[in-house]
Amino acid sequence: WHRSLLKTWKVDLSMWIFSRIIDKENYDIVLGKLNPQERAEVIHRIGWLNTWTPMKPDMPYILDLKKREDRIVTKMLVHLGAIEPGENWLEETYQHGRAEPLVPGWILT
């Protein structure tokens, strides 16, 4: 086997499974078996709107608001946070880019 195939087999298998899975709302089970880098690669390749379900929103997020899909997921998360009782957003932060510092005084309202 080629070394590069061994490094990406989980991502490749996750992609193959996605095209054959019937109940997409349970794809989070597959994503849960991946490490953060592999999960990010699968989400990048398939897209947030294909892998995410508002029925199971509890997970860490890194969303790029320059991307339309990420903005849509953010809007849905804000809406869910507004209608669900209790504190739903924990340790939320905002920054203009990955290499940029956090925006001080930013709060989710």
Solvent accessible surface area in square Angstrom, and as a share of the most:
residue,aa,sasa,rsa
1,W,246,0.86
2,H,120,0.54
3,R,194,0.71
4,S,59,0.38
5,L,87,0.43
6,L,101,0.50
7,K,158,0.67
8,T,58,0.34
9,W,138,0.48
10,K,71,0.30
11,V,9,0.05
12,D,57,0.30
13,L,78,0.39
14,S,4,0.02
15,M,48,0.22
16,W,135,0.47
17,I,50,0.26
18,F,31,0.13
19,S,78,0.50
20,R,137,0.50
21,I,38,0.19
22,I,168,0.85
23,D,57,0.29
24,K,80,0.34
25,E,68,0.31
26,N,46,0.24
27,Y,0,0.00
28,D,49,0.26
29,I,106,0.54
30,V,31,0.18
31,L,9,0.04
32,G,54,0.52
33,K,154,0.65
34,L,13,0.07
35,N,68,0.35
36,P,87,0.55
37,Q,136,0.60
38,E,27,0.12
39,R,53,0.19
40,A,60,0.47
41,E,71,0.32
42,V,0,0.00
43,I,16,0.08
44,H,133,0.59
45,R,112,0.41
46,I,21,0.10
47,G,10,0.10
48,W,24,0.08
49,L,69,0.34
50,N,76,0.39
51,T,8,0.05
52,W,22,0.08
53,T,16,0.09
54,P,62,0.39
55,M,141,0.63
56,K,81,0.34
57,P,37,0.23
58,D,140,0.73
59,M,58,0.26
60,P,113,0.71
61,Y,57,0.22
62,I,130,0.66
63,L,43,0.21
64,D,53,0.27
65,L,73,0.37
66,K,160,0.68
67,K,101,0.43
68,R,164,0.60
69,E,57,0.26
70,D,10,0.05
71,R,95,0.35
72,I,46,0.23
73,V,0,0.00
74,T,28,0.16
75,K,142,0.60
76,M,62,0.28
77,L,17,0.08
78,V,54,0.31
79,H,111,0.49
80,L,35,0.17
81,G,19,0.18
82,A,83,0.65
83,I,105,0.53
84,E,89,0.40
85,P,118,0.75
86,G,70,0.68
87,E,138,0.62
88,N,69,0.35
89,W,66,0.23
90,L,129,0.64
91,E,166,0.75
92,E,62,0.28
93,T,85,0.49
94,Y,66,0.25
95,Q,65,0.29
96,H,123,0.55
97,G,23,0.23
98,R,202,0.74
99,A,105,0.81
100,E,88,0.39
101,P,105,0.66
102,L,95,0.47
103,V,44,0.26
104,P,126,0.79
105,G,78,0.75
106,W,89,0.31
107,I,125,0.64
108,L,54,0.27
109,T,145,0.84
